[in-house]
Amino acid sequence: MGKEPWSVRADGLVLSIRLTPKSARDEIAGIETLSDGRMVLKVRVRAVPQDGEANAALLRLLAKALHISLSAVQIEAGASSRLKTLHLQGNAEILAADLARLARGKA
């Protein structure tokens, strides 16, 4: 595996996301390298970026896809930005393997 948009922490993972709201469907759309070299997981949601709706849809989508509770997914930074940093609580090894699988379209 090459460089990934997540890093291990004692209590889980820290994940970099680029969120696209008002999409045709909710999906995890792979990994992208930004112009500054940072890696992000591309996520699209149908919800609009208003009153926290897109953020809530993002958290629900990731929790469901990773089979973890909604409370285990939290936005650490970027709540009002397309680029977000999330904290995922749980077994880092399992979360990383699941994210790698999802990012490659083998959900």
C-alpha positions in Angstrom: 0.0 0.0 0.0 1.2 3.5 -0.7 0.5 6.6 1.2 -3.0 6.7 2.6 -5.3 9.6 3.8 -5.4 8.2 7.3 -3.0 7.8 10.1 -3.1 5.5 13.2 -3.8 7.0 16.6 -3.9 5.2 20.0 -7.7 5.1 20.0 -8.4 4.7 16.2 -7.6 6.6 13.0 -7.4 10.2 11.9 -8.9 10.5 8.4 -8.6 13.3 5.8 -11.8 13.8 3.7 -12.8 15.9 0.7 -16.6 16.1 0.9 -18.7 16.9 -2.1 -22.3 17.8 -1.1 -25.4 17.9 -3.4 -24.2 14.9 -5.3 -26.4 12.4 -7.2 -25.7 9.7 -4.6 -24.0 9.0 -1.3 -20.7 7.2 -2.0 -17.1 6.8 -1.0 -15.4 7.7 -4.3 -11.7 6.7 -3.8 -8.5 8.4 -2.8 -7.2 11.6 -4.4 -4.0 13.6 -4.1 -4.5 17.3 -3.7 -2.3 19.9 -5.4 -0.3 20.4 -2.2 0.4 16.6 -2.1 -2.0 15.7 0.7 -4.0 12.6 0.3 -7.8 12.7 0.9 -10.6 10.2 0.8 -13.2 11.5 -1.6 -16.8 11.3 -0.3 -20.0 12.4 -2.0 -23.3 12.9 -0.3 -26.8 14.0 -1.5 -27.3 16.3 1.4 -26.9 20.1 1.1 -24.2 22.0 3.0 -26.7 23.8 5.2 -27.4 23.4 8.9 -24.9 20.6 9.2 -26.8 18.3 6.9 -23.9 17.3 4.7 -21.7 16.7 7.7 -24.3 14.5 9.3 -24.7 12.6 6.1 -20.9 12.1 5.9 -20.8 10.7 9.4 -23.7 8.4 8.8 -22.2 7.1 5.6 -18.8 6.4 7.1 -20.3 4.8 10.2 -22.5 2.5 8.2 -19.8 1.6 5.7 -17.2 0.8 8.4 -19.8 -1.0 10.7 -19.1 1.3 13.6 -21.4 3.3 15.8 -22.2 6.9 14.7 -20.7 8.2 17.9 -17.4 6.7 16.9 -17.1 9.1 14.0 -16.3 12.7 14.8 -15.3 15.8 12.9 -12.1 17.2 14.4 -11.5 20.0 11.9 -13.1 21.6 8.9 -16.7 21.4 9.8 -17.5 24.3 7.5 -15.0 23.3 4.8 -14.9 20.7 2.0 -11.7 19.4 3.5 -12.3 17.8 6.8 -10.3 15.9 9.4 -12.2 13.1 11.1 -11.4 10.9 14.1 -12.6 7.3 13.9 -12.7 5.4 17.2 -12.0 1.7 17.2 -9.4 -0.9 16.1 -7.0 1.1 13.9 -5.9 -2.0 12.0 -9.4 -3.1 11.1 -10.5 0.5 10.3 -7.5 1.0 8.0 -8.2 -2.3 6.2 -11.9 -1.5 5.7 -11.1 2.0 4.5 -8.6 0.6 2.0 -11.2 -1.8 0.7 -13.9 0.9 0.4 -11.5 3.4 -1.2 -10.8 0.9 -3.9 -14.4 0.2 -4.7 -14.7 -3.2 -3.1 -17.4 -2.3 -0.6 
